[in-house]
Amino acid sequence: MSDATHTGGGQRRTSLTVADARTKRRNATEKRFRIYGLSAICAGMFFLVVLMSAILSNGLGAFQQTFIEVPVYLDPAKLDKQGGRDPEQLAKVSTFGYAPLVQNGLFQLVNDAGIETPYDSAKDMKALISASAAAQVRDWTLKNPDRIGDTVSFDILASSRVDGYLKGRVSRDSIAQDKNIDAGHLDLVDALRTQGALHKGFNWDFVLGADASESRAEQAGLGVSMLGSLFMMLVVLFLALPIGVAASIYLEEFAPTNWFTDFIEVNISNLAAVPSIVFGILGLAVFIQFVHLPQSAPIVGGLTLTLMTLPTIVISTRAALKAVPPSIRNAALGVGASKMQSVFHHVLPLAMPGILTGTIIGLAQALGETAPLLLIGMVGYIATNYPDGVISGFMSPNSAMPAQIYEWAKRADPAYYERAWGGIIVLLVFLLVMNVLAVLLRRKFERRW
């Protein structure tokens, strides 16, 4: 019978073209499972979009900063009393000598623009400008001593409250209890913006600068901590990669199967699950208290993160080696190759994509760690200048991007909260670059068998 029916034994007729109740239930279950999977993907994408929207909306403002164009008269009576333009004499004038000049310049700017203000002195307007303005003018003057006696226009950083007001972070209601600024200052900001003396620009200090004190949030930057993260990642790369790959090759290809190797494998798996803060305590005890390496140095952070990354690299490398078919090894041995030749000439090149992917994923994980760095003292405010050279980059106190972001997030000024989100954007860019690099390296070294 062409429709595969059966009539014997008192059984009911069935057909391959007609689904029975069991088949319908199975098909319905499969359809529900597909719906569940698609719903899970949609939910994940939704939360990812929400997360990225929150990060971008809160952090993009950190890449813009408010500036006030202030004409500053470089009074020789205050900056060069002897009139010789001697660099040593000019350097003796501290920022306290420059601060009144900047305030007077702002006061003169307001008066020349015909802006009505309740403030009678220049000192009353210092809440509009950053506390770093005097240092900015001083540094420029020391590089250009021939301009003393002239009126020079400077793009002065506005204070964090003024910057927050223009970005919507600070409102007139929120400053009711604020001792740093009042409604009269905000009226003055609106008038200066109308006159064109106040504008926004790209915040290079955030990308290239160093951390700042609580009173100078507008000057804080991520550049020095980015360099600290770079030196740490170099230490991790040049230690964790060769050690982890060598250990994996030995355990997977050469080590005998006995209780000792089983003990090592169990401990490697356990180390991969140890909380990162435990490695921070280990780094503090071993590298700082016992070996006496300099505290807060990237070399110590790199060694600590190397210990944390090694289990991840070992596990991923062993998985990549296991994925190579045994026939590759047998074929190499069958044509007369030694065990080492079969591993290094045949197995290792085929496992290279997986090894590189696991290594870069381990480095990306280490780049985002915060707890171990806090325990060894790599906090945000310890480094205010770039290192002098390569050796100094490894040995001088510095911070790292995750620790810097953590320090900013816990400070009281809302401007630091914005910079914390901006730092997250930079950190995500670094992680994205590392993951793209992993994909490119995997495709470059990928071989088919």
N, C-alpha and C positions, 0 to 999 in steps of 0.2 A: 504494500500500500504506500502510495507516494507521500501521503501526509503523516506517515509514521504513526498510525493509529493502532490500537491493540484492543481486541474485543473479547479475548479469551479469559477464562477464570473469573468471570463476573466483575472484572475491573471496568471502570468508566472509560469512555473514549477520550484520548488526548491528542494534541496536535502541536507540532513544532512552530507553527505560525501563530498560535494563540498562547499568550502568556498565562500561566496558571497563577494561583494566589501566592505561592512561595516566590515565584519569579518577580511578581509585582512588588512584594515586600522587599526583596533584595534590591530591585531597581530604585524603589523609594528611599531605601537606606543609603544607597550610593549617591543619590541626588541630594539628600540632606547633608551628607558628609561634604560634598562639593560646596554646598551653600555655607556650611560652617567654616570651611577653609577660606572661601572667598571673603566671608565676613571678618575672619581673623586678620586677613591681609588688609582689608579696608580699615579696620579699627587701628591696626598698627600704623598705616599711612596717615590716618587722621591725627593720631597722637604725635606722630613725627612732624606733621605740618604745624600743629599747635605749638610744639616745642620750638621749632625753628622760627616760627612767627614771634614767639615770646622773646627768644634770644635776639633776633634782629631788631625788633621794636624797642627793646630796652638797651641794646648795646651799640647801635649805629651812631647814636648821639655822641659817643665817646670819640669818634673820629672827626668831629667838628668842635671848634672852640671859638668863643667870642673874643674879639680883640677891640681895643680902643686906640685910635690913632691920636697920640698925644705929642704935641710939640714941646720938647724939653730944652730949656736954656741951660747949657753946660757952663755954669758960672765959674770963671777962673778964680774968683775970690774964695770960693769954697773948695774947689778941686785942685788948684795949683797956686797956692799962696805965694810961692817963691818965683813963679813965672818961668821956670827953666824947662818945663815939660820933661823933667827927669822921671823915668819910669818907676824908680824906687820910691820917689816922693809921691807920685800919683797913686801907687799901690797902697800907700798908708791910709788913704781915705777909704773908710769902710762903707758898707751899704747904708749905714745910718746917715752918712753925709749926702748920699744920692737920693734918699727917700723924699726929703723936702723938695728937691728939684722936680721930681716926678709929680708930686702933689701940686706944686705951684703951676706946673704945666697944664695939668688937668683943670685947675681952677681958672687959669687964663683962657683955656679953650672954651669953657662954659660961658665966661664973661664976654668973650669975643663973639660968640654965637648969639648973644642976647637972650640966653635962657634964664628965665626967672627961677630962682632957687632960694630955699629958706636958709641955706648955709652961708655963713659969713667968712669962713676961713678955709684954706686949702686942706687942712687936716681933717675937716669934717667929710671930705669926699674920698678919703682913702679906702672906704669900704667898697668902692667901685672897681678898684684895681687889685691885681694879685700882689701878695707879699713878695713875690719874686721879681717885681718890676724893677726895684732898685738894683738888684744883682744883674739883671739884663742890661740896664743902662751902664752900670759900672764896667762890665766885661767889654761892652762895645767901646767905651771911652778909653780903656786901657789899650785896646787894639788900634784906636784912632786918636792919639793924643793931640794931633794937629787941629782937631775940630773943637777943642775946648775954647769957649768964647762964642760959639755959634749956637743957634737954635736948630735942633735936629728932631725930625719927626720919627717916633718909634711906634710900632704896633705892640702895645702893651697888653698882656694877658688880662682879661677881665676876671674879677673874683668869681668863685664858684657859685655864689648866690646870684650874681648878675647873669652868668652863663645859664644857670638853671631857670631863671626867670624867662629868658628868651626861648628856652627849649620846652617850657611848660612844666618843668619839674618843681619850680618854686612859684607860688601864687601870693597875692597880697594877703590872703587869709592866713596862709601858712607862716608868714613872717611876723605875726602878731606877738609871738613870744621870742622872736629872734633878736639877739643882742648885736648881731653883726651888721644888720641892714634894716632899714625902715621904709615906709611908703614914700617918703621924700626922695630917697635914693632911686626907687623904681620910677618915679616921675622923671627924674633926671635921665635915667636910662632911656625912657621912651623919647625924650627930647633929643638926646644924642643920636639915637637911631634915626630919627626924622632928619637930622642935620647931616647924616651920612658919616659921622665920626665913629660910629660903632658898627662893626660888621662881623660876620662869621667867616671862618676859613678852615682849611684842612688842618687837623691837629697833629703836626709832625712830632710834637713833644710826646704825645701818647705812643707813637710807634717807635720813636728813637730815644726817648728820654729815660730817666730813672725814677724811682719812687720818691715821693716827697712827704713832708710832714702833714699832720692833720690840718694845719691852717693853710696849706697850699695845694689843695686837691686839684686845682686847675692845671698844675704843673706836673702832676704825676704821670709817669710813662712806663712802658713795658719793655723798652729796648734792652736795658741791661739784664733783666731777668730772662729775656729771650736768648741772649748770649750765654747766660748761665746754663739754660736748658741745652743749648747746642754743645757746650763742653761736656756736660754730663752724658749726653747721648753718644758722643765720640768715645768716652770711656766705656760705656756699656757695649757699643758696637765692637770695639777692638778687643774686648775681654770675653764677653758672653758668646759671641759668634764662634770663634775658634775653639774655646773650651767646650761649649755645648755641643758643637758638631763632632769634635773628637771623641767626647764621652759617648755620644749616641752611636757613632760608628763602632766603637769598641764593644759596647753593650749588645748591639744588635748583630754584629758580624763576627766578632772574635772571642767574646767572653764565653767561658764554659757555663753550662747550666748547673748551678749548685746553689747552696743556701746563701752564699755570700752575695752573688749577683741578684738573687731574689730579694735579699735584704736591701740592696742598693735601689732596685726598681721600686720597691714599696716606699722607701723614703723619698725618692724623687717624686712619686705621685702625691705623697703627703705634703711635701714642700710646696707643690703647686697650689695647694689649698690653704696654705698658711696665710693669715691676714697680713697685709703689707706693713702694718704698724709693728709687727714682731720683727721684721727685717730692719725697721728703723731703730729699734732697741738694740738689735745685734750690731748694726753699724756704729751706733753710739758707743757701745761697750768695747768693740774690737778696734775700729779704725781711729777713734778719737781718744778714748781713755787708755787703751793698751798700746797701740802703734804710735799715738801722739801725732796724727796728721792734723793739719789746721782745721779748726772747727768752721763750719759753714762753707767750706770750699767745695767747688764742683767735683774735685777728685773724690772726696768722701761720698758725696751724693751719687756719683757714678758707680763707685764700688758697691754701695748699698743696693742700688737698683740692679747691678749685675747679679748679685746674689738672688734677688727676687725674680729676675728674668730667666736665669739659667734653667730652672725646671720647665718653664714653658717652651724654651728652645729645644731642650732635650726630648721632651714628649713629642713635639711636632716633627722633629727630625727623625725620630725613630718611626713615627707613623709614615713619613715619606719613604724611608728605606724599606719598610714592610710592604709598601704598595708596589715596589718593583717586582715583577714576576720572578719566581725562582728559576724559570727557564733561562733567564739572562745569566744568572750565576752559573748554572750547569753548563750552558753553552760555552762560556768563557773558560771554565775549568776543563771542559772537554777538548778544547783546542790547545791546551797546554799552559794556560795562564795560571799564575800563582793566585793564592787567596787574596793577597793585597792588590794584585793587578786587576782581578775581577771586580773588586770593590771600588777602587779608585778610577779605573778606566771605563767601567760599564755601569755599575750600580749607582755610584755617587752622581755622575752627570744626569742620569735619568731622575734621580730624586731631588736634584737641585731646585726645581720650581717650588716644590713643597717646603724645602728647607728655607729658601729665601722668604716665602710667604709667612711661614711661622716666625722667622726672625723679625721681620718688619712688624708683624702683629705684636710680638713681645716688646719691641721698642716703642710702639705706639702706646701700649699699656703702661710702660715705664714712664713715658713722657707725661701722662696724665696723673701720676701718683703724687699725693700731697702729704699724707701722714708720715712716711719715712723721712721726708725732707724737713718737716717741722721738728722732728725729734733730734735731728743733727744740727739744727739751728739755721737752716736756710730760709729764713723769714724775709719778708718783703723789704724792710727798711734798712738792711745792713749794707747794701751796695748803692752808692750814689754816683759812681763814675765807672766808665768803661775800664777794663783791665789794660795794663800797659803792653802786654805781649802775650804770646801763647802760654808760656810757663805761668805767668800771672793769671791767665784765664783759668787755669786748672787749680791753682793754689790759693788765689786771693778769695776772701769772703764774697759770696754772691747769693743770689736767689734764683728761683726757677718760676716759670709761668704759673703752674698750679698753686704754688705757695704764695705768689704775688696776688693771684686772684682771691685766694682765701683771706689774705690780710686786708685787701680792699673791701671784701664783702662784710667784714665785721666792724668796719669803721663807721662813725656816726654820720659823717657828711654824706648827703645823698649823691654828691658828685662821685664819690668813691664807689657807690653802688652801681652807678652807670658805667664806670670804668671796669668794674668786675664783669659786667655783661660784655663789654667790649673786649676784655681779655679772653673771655670764653670764645668769642668769634675768632680771634687770632689763633687760639689753641685748636679750634675745630678746623681751621684752614691748614694748620700743620698736620693734623691727623689725616685730613683728606688727601694732602699731598703724599703722605707716607703710604696710604692705602692705594692710591693710584700708582705709585711707584712699585708696590707689590704686584699689582696686576700686570704692569708692563714687564717687570722682570720675569714673572711667571710665563708670559707669552714668549719672551725672548729665549728663555732656556728650555721651553717645553719641547719634548721630543716624543714621537709616537713610536710604538712598537707593536 
